[in-house]
């Protein structure tokens, strides 16, 4: 039996999928964001609660430079019209700022 690794400290969606770490499918967030069509969305969570991983997931979904196969089998791919309209359609820049306290 193949055992997956725990993604302790991994904030990169692409790495988690490609290197076969455990991943709890949070791609429903993409569906929710696109269906709500808010002008601004604020992500507030405590430290170490997945904000950077979610941003990485969003980048990989929208970016013209990402691999569509990263999302194979995940919830968002069941929304075919949504994927056709938004997936890999945009140039994306992700800027991350790490604050040390």
N, C-alpha and C positions, 0 to 999 in steps of 0.2 A: 504494500500500500504506500502510495506517495504521500509524504507529509509536507504540507505547505509551511512556510516560515511566517512568523508573526512580524508585522511591519512596525516594529518599535522605532519611533523617530523618523519614519519614512514619510515625507510630505510630497512625493512626486508620484502622481497617478500613473504615468507611463511606466515608471520603474516597478511599481507595485504589480501591475498587470503583466508586464513582460517577464519579470523575474518570479512570477507565480507566488506572491505573498497572499495571505488571507486578505480578502477585500469584501466588506459589507457594501452591497450595491446601494449607492446614494445618488444614482443618476435620476431618480425621481425629482430631485432638486432642479435639474435642468428643465424637465417638463413643467414643473410648477412655475419657475421663473418665466418661461416663454408663454405660458398660458395667461399669467397675470398681467404681463406687459406693463410693469411699473417703470416709471422713469428712473427711479433710484431704488436700489436694494441695499440695505445695511445688514451685514452679517455680524452679529454680536454673540460671542460664545466665550466661555472661560478659556484660559490658556490650555494648550494641548488637547483641544476639542475638535480638531479637524478643519479649521478655517483654511489653512494653506493647502491641504489636500483637496478640499472642495474647489478652491481657486485653480489648482492644477488640473482638476477634472474638467472644469469649465473651459480652460484654455485649450485642452486637448480636444474637446468637443467642437469648438467653434473654429479653431485655427486651420488655415489652408495647408499648413505644414505638418499636420498630425496624421497619425495612422488610424484609419477607420476601424481596423480590426481590434483596436483596444477596447471597443465597446461591444464586441460580439457577445451575445448572451446576456447582456445587461438590460435592465428595464427600459431604458430610453429607446432602444432599437425597436421596441414593439410599436412605437409611435412613428410609423414610416413616413407620413406626410411631414411631420415636424423635423425628422432627420433629413429628409430631402430638401427642405427649405433652409435649414440652419447649419447642419453638420458640415464642417470643413469649408465654410463659405467666406470666412473673414480673416484679414490679417490681424493677429493678436500680439500684443505686447503685455507680458506679465511682469510687474515690478513688485518685489517683495522686500519689505523692510523688517529686519529683525531687531527688536528692542530688547536689550539686556537690562534687567532690573536687579 
